[in-house]
Amino acid sequence: MVQWTDFERATIQDVFSKMDYESVGPETLSRCLIVYPWTQRYFGNFGNLYNAATIMGNPLVAKHGTTILYSLERGVKNMDNLKDTYAELSVLHSEKLRVDPDNFKLISDCLTIVVASRMGKAFTGEVQAALHKFLAVVVSSLRRQYH
């Protein structure tokens, strides 16, 4: 079980409480699909993902990006039980959707970049470390379910 400091808990809760999911989510997933184009193969039913402009303007990408952040919010509310929190989601992504678990790390890296750009100077090394730890534990929780 992961041990969270009071600072880490407060920081993660603060970052997510101030986050605009409707803009950060789409920007995060768009960035992932643009920077790591091979991840697009999981979104074949999203229509045209031909270039950056079509990805950023795609309403299905925007919706799924927002969904990802709401899923992370569940983790923020259940930081002491992330494995169980994400057990069902992990099974869905591994067994039904056949998503490469390395993609969870890619999306977490993109989220970190977007959050840093939004927070500016408030995104200190300590804030980054807390966010990184949280996202790494979420990714690990999702990966554990893979066979």
N, C-alpha and C positions, 0 to 999 in steps of 0.2 A: 504494500500500500504506500502511496506517495504521501510524504509529509509536506504540508503547506504551511508556510509562515503566515503570520497575520498580515504582513506587508504584501505577500503574494496574493492572498485572498482578496484583500482590499483593492489592490491594483487591478486584478483581473475583473472584479465586479465593477470598478470604476470605468475601465476601458470599455467594457460592454454596455454599461448604462449610458454612456455618452455617444455610442456608435449609432449612426444612421444606417440601419440594416438595408433600407431600400436603395441606398446609393453605394455603400461599402460592399455589399454582397455582389451586386452586378459587376462592379469594378474589379473585385477580386477574381471572380470566375472568368471574366473577360481577359484579364491579364494572364491568367493561367493558360487559357486556350490560345492566346497569341504567342506567349513566350515559349510554351511547350506544345507545339501544334499536334504532336502525336496524341495528346489527351483528347483531341476532338473526336476520336474514333468512338468514344462512349456517348457521344451526343449526336449521332447520325439522324435521329428523328427531330432535331432542332432546326432543320432547314439549312439555309445558306450560311456557312461559316468560312466563306472563301477568303476573306481578308479582315484586317483589324476593324474597319468601319462596320462591316456587316455583323461581326461578332459583338461589338459594343452596342449596336442598335437592335440586336436580336431580343425580343421580349421573352423568349423561353430561357435564354441565357440569364437574363436579368432575374426572372422568377426563380430559377434554380439557385442562383447566387444568393438571393435573399433567403431561400429555404436553408441553405448551408449555414448561414449565420443564426437563424432561429434554432437549428440543431445544436450549434455551439453554445447558444444560450442555455439549452438544457444541461449542458456540461457545466456551465458556470454555476447553475443552481444545484448541481450534484457533484461537486468537486471531489467528494470523498468516495464516490461510487461510480467512477467513469466507465469501468469495464461493463457493469450491468446496464448503465445508462445507454451505452452504444452497442450492446450485444445484438439487438434486432437489426439495427442499421448495418452493422458489420456483416451479418449473415446475408442481408439483402444485396449489399455491394459485392460480396465475395461469391455467393452461390448463384444468385439470379442474374445480376448484372455483369459479373465476371470482371470487375474493375481491379486493375493492378494496384495493390496497396501502396506502392510508392507514390501514387498520385495524391494521396492524402498529405504527404509531406510537401509536395509541390504546391498544393492549394494553401497550406499553412504558411509557406514562405511568401506566397503572393499576398496573403492577408496581412502578414507582418509589414510588408512594404507599403501597402495601402494605409494601414493604421499609422505607420510612421509618417507618411506624407500628410495625413490629416492632423496628426497631433503636433507636428513641428518640433519645437524645442522641448515640449513637454514629454516627448518620447525619449526619455533618458535611457542610459544603459540599464538601470535598475528596472525600468518599466519593460524594456525589451526582454530582459532576462526572465521576468515573471511571465510575460506573454509567451515567450518561447517555451518555457517549462510547461505551461498549460497546454499549448498546442502539441507539444511533443508527447505529453501523456495521453491526450485525445487520440493522436495518430497511433500510438502504441496500443491503446485500447481497441481501436478499430482493427489493427493488424493481428491482434492475438486470436481473433476468431477465425483467421484464415488457416486453411489446412495445408 
